[in-house]
Amino acid sequence: MIVTHINDLIQFYLNESPDPEITSILANDITNESDAEKFSHFIWKMVEKIHDDEETDRLALGRPDNTDMLPDLSYEVTKYMRNAGFYNVWERVSDLAD
């Protein structure tokens, strides 16, 4: 599990669009390639929502702009995926999201 200051951000967007699979992955860690792919897609959807919220001045975690957290999000997710052994999945999904 990612245990850093970005947890609140992840939980905020997960609570907005509950997904039992992502909730399970966060609670139990990534254990296979399918989990890694689902989690990676969730993170990229979250990034899109962060940008959308910033453009519309919508408050998320009490702030109208959380884009300053994107470098931290990228660093922590990359580190997590490396440690879990699924960095290649994160890279593949990220290449498609660009």
N, C-alpha and C positions, 0 to 999 in steps of 0.2 A: 504494500500500500504506500502511496505517496503521502508522506507526513511532513508537510511544510506549510508555509504561509499561503500556498495556493489552494489548500484544501477547502477553505471557505468559498473560494471562487468556483471550484468544481462542484461543490455541494449546492451552491446557489443555482447554477444552471441545471444540475440534475434534478433538483426539487421543482424547477419550472416545467420540466418535461421528464417526469419520472420514467425510468427505464429499469425494470427489475434485473435485466442482464448486467447493466453497468453497475447497479447497486451491488450485485453479487460479486462482480469483478473487483470493485473497490474494497469490499469486505474480505475477500478471500485471495486476492492477488491474481495476477495473470498466470495461468497454468498451461495454456496451449495457444497455438497460432490463431485459432478462431477468436479467443478472448482478446488477444493482442490486436487483431484487426478491428473488432467491435469497439474496443477502447480507443484506438487511434482515430476511428471515424467520429466517435463521440467528441473527442478533443477538438477535431477540426470543425465540427458543427458548433461547438462552444465558441471557438475563435470567431466564427462568422457572427454569432449572436452578440459577442462582445463588441464587434465593429458596428453592428446594427444598432445596439443600444447607445453607443457613443454618437452615432450620426443622428439619432432621434432624441438625444438628451434624456434617455430613460435611465432612471436610477437602478443601479445594481450594486448591492451591498452598500447602499447609501451614497454611491458616487455616480456621477453622470458619465465618467470615462474611466474604464479599467484597462485601456490599451497599454498603459505603462506596465502592466503585469504580464504582458505577452512574452517578453524575453525570459522572465522567470518561469513562466509556464513551459516554454519550450525547453529550457535547461532541465527543469525537474522531470518532465515527461521523458526526455531523451535519456537522462540518467536512470530513471526507473526502468525504461524499456531495455537499456543495456544490461542492467543488473538482472532483469528477468530473463534475459537471453533472447529477446524478440526485437532487438534494435532494427534488424532487417525489415521486419513488418512495418515498424514505425516509419522508416525511410521510404518504403514502397508507397504507403498510404499518403505520406506527406508529399511525395513527388506528384501524386495524382491530384492533391488538393491545391497545389500551387497554380 
